Amino acid sequence: MFLTKQHMVLARTLGVAIVALSLAACATYDDEFAGINSRLDQLDAKVQGAAQSAESANQSAQQANQRLDQMEGRIQQLEAAPARKPRG
């Protein structure tokens, strides 16, 4: 079966249409990927902020524990001291 000139024109037109639709679909996906990347960037910023807050809270807790440890030694000394007789 031989292709006529009309068939060649039709095949070429369909080929161009397919390529054009493919490129349009890629542009649509590019927009979707850009939106997804934007949301991921926002989530990443929130996660980094939460990690910094957690680190700050951890440091505060460690300092509080150190102060409690220091106070524990003083409390034990006071409890171990002999009882005082009241004056008077």
C-alpha positions in Angstrom: 0.0 0.0 0.0 1.5 3.2 -1.1 1.1 6.5 0.8 -0.3 9.3 -1.2 0.7 12.9 -0.7 -2.5 13.4 1.2 -1.7 10.6 3.6 1.8 12.1 4.2 0.3 15.5 5.0 -2.1 13.9 7.4 0.6 11.8 9.1 2.8 14.9 9.4 0.0 16.9 10.9 -0.8 14.2 13.4 2.9 13.9 14.3 3.1 17.7 14.9 -0.1 17.6 17.0 1.2 14.7 19.1 4.5 16.5 19.7 2.7 19.7 20.6 0.4 17.9 23.1 3.4 16.2 24.6 5.1 19.5 25.2 2.0 21.0 26.6 1.7 18.1 29.0 5.3 18.7 30.1 4.6 22.3 30.8 1.6 21.3 33.0 3.8 18.9 34.9 6.5 21.6 35.4 3.9 23.8 37.0 2.8 21.0 39.3 6.3 20.1 40.2 7.0 23.8 41.0 4.0 23.8 43.3 5.1 20.6 45.0 8.6 21.9 45.4 7.3 25.1 46.9 5.3 23.1 49.5 8.3 20.9 50.2 10.4 24.0 50.8 7.8 25.4 53.2 7.7 22.1 55.1 11.5 21.9 55.2 11.5 25.4 56.8 9.0 24.3 59.4 10.9 21.2 60.2 14.1 23.2 60.6 12.3 25.6 62.9 10.9 22.8 65.0 14.4 21.2 65.2 15.9 24.4 66.4 13.1 24.8 69.0 13.7 21.2 70.2 17.4 21.8 70.4 16.8 24.9 72.5 14.4 23.1 74.8 16.9 20.3 75.2 19.7 22.7 76.2 17.3 24.4 78.7 16.4 21.0 80.2 20.1 20.0 80.5 20.8 23.3 82.4 17.9 22.7 84.7 19.1 19.2 85.4 22.6 20.5 86.2 21.0 23.1 88.7 19.0 20.3 90.3 22.1 18.1 90.7 23.9 21.0 92.4 20.9 21.6 94.7 20.7 17.9 95.5 24.2 18.0 97.0 23.4 21.0 99.2 20.1 19.4 100.4 21.9 16.3 101.4 24.4 18.3 103.4 21.6 20.1 105.2 19.8 16.9 106.0 22.9 15.3 107.3 23.9 18.2 109.6 23.2 17.7 113.3 20.0 19.1 114.6 20.4 22.5 116.3 19.1 23.3 119.7 16.9 26.3 119.8 18.3 29.4 121.5 16.6 30.8 124.4 
